[in-house]
Amino acid sequence: MHVVVNAAMSADGKLSSRRREQVEISGPDDFRRVDELRADVDAVVVGVGTVVADDPSLTVDDAELRERRRENDQPENPARVVADSRIRTPPDARILDGEAASYLLTSEAAPNDFVAQMEEAGATVIVAGENKVDLSAAFEELAADGIDRLMVEGGGELIFSLFEEGLVDELSVFVGPKVIGGRDAPTLADGDGFVEDFGQLELTEVERIDDGALLRWDVRS
Ligand SMILES: NC(=O)c1ccc[n+]([C@@H]2O[C@H](COP(=O)([O-])OP(=O)(O)OC[C@H]3O[C@@H](n4cnc5c(N)ncnc54)[C@H](OP(=O)(O)O)[C@@H]3O)[C@@H](O)[C@H]2O)c1
């Protein structure tokens, strides 16, 4: 499985403000780039923090890109995947709207009736891990379901865990022309952070987009 993390951050490394509400960091050209990236993968993954904060749809916006997927015998939209250990995803979340396949990655700590509610809403529930989603095991199950290319769209807690578990192959970051600040605002990689054995990257691309810069990195294994 190939895993790409994509995010937009402010010039000072924040994904949003301390209120954890969506902040517009990208411009139209970067939105288009992200839409193309989405159209190119089998599934898009977010943490439940992002679902609760932003209620994203994670579908492909451009009709031509959706058509191109259909022509390639792919579903119009990639599957939507949420890492959600106790099932905090609201039943009316947009990722459950039926526009694409939905997966809930959860843990044994999730109440059975919540699991049943998500299945009724049409989601495939994968249980991996005792109290927190075991991302490596859950990704293996996604791979067994035919998901080869996976894009991670945040947030900072999930992204750190993925680096910690060595599950990231590529990182694309749009750095936008804003300073958000705030010690409690989410950053690109939160969690507990590394104190040694830091994630090591190799820069592969630098491009000016809108009023910011796209940085692409390969993750060194
Ligand atoms: N600028 C951007 O590109 C961008 C993109 C996405 C989000 N955002 C912003 O980021 C913020 C949300 O980020 P966030 O860091 O709070 O939340 P997040 O990373 O989206 O979700 C974190 C949650 O995922 C669940 N989770 C399940 N298994 C996990 C695991 N193994 N490791 C880590 N988390 C796991 C945990 O909740 P449980 O313990 O309940 O399972 C955890 O609290 C919002 O403000 C949103 O607007 C910005």
The ligand as a Gaussian input file, in Angstrom:
#p B3LYP/6-31G(d) Opt

LIG

0 1
 N       -5.195000      22.269000       7.097000
 C       -5.448000      21.000000       6.822000
 O       -4.978000      20.464000       5.801000
 C       -6.293000      20.205000       7.763000
 C       -6.641000      18.890000       7.424000
 C       -7.394000      18.149000       8.340000
 C       -7.755000      18.694000       9.546000
 N       -7.414000      19.968000       9.838000
 C       -7.738000      20.547000      11.154000
 O       -7.159000      19.719000      12.153000
 C       -7.985000      19.695000      13.308000
 C       -8.299000      18.249000      13.656000
 O       -7.083000      17.610000      13.916000
 P       -6.862000      16.748000      15.217000
 O       -5.405000      16.486000      15.326000
 O       -7.577000      17.394000      16.338000
 O       -7.682000      15.434000      14.898000
 P       -7.464000      14.203000      13.883000
 O       -6.035000      13.885000      13.715000
 O       -8.309000      14.440000      12.699000
 O       -8.182000      13.051000      14.724000
 C       -7.550000      12.624000      15.911000
 C       -8.389000      11.576000      16.562000
 O       -8.387000      10.387000      15.780000
 C       -8.623000       9.300000      16.627000
 N       -7.694000       8.218000      16.423000
 C       -8.058000       6.908000      16.293000
 N       -6.987000       6.148000      16.209000
 C       -5.911000       6.961000      16.277000
 C       -4.526000       6.719000      16.261000
 N       -4.020000       5.483000      16.151000
 N       -3.708000       7.772000      16.381000
 C       -4.195000       9.025000      16.497000
 N       -5.501000       9.327000      16.517000
 C       -6.362000       8.273000      16.418000
 C       -8.443000       9.824000      18.074000
 O       -9.730000       9.982000      18.657000
 P      -10.343000       8.722000      19.451000
 O       -9.374000       8.427000      20.565000
 O      -11.670000       9.166000      19.887000
 O      -10.365000       7.642000      18.453000
 C       -7.824000      11.181000      17.879000
 O       -8.175000      12.105000      18.897000
 C       -9.228000      20.508000      12.974000
 O       -9.046000      21.803000      13.504000
 C       -9.218000      20.561000      11.447000
 O       -9.822000      21.755000      10.974000
 C       -6.699000      20.736000       8.971000

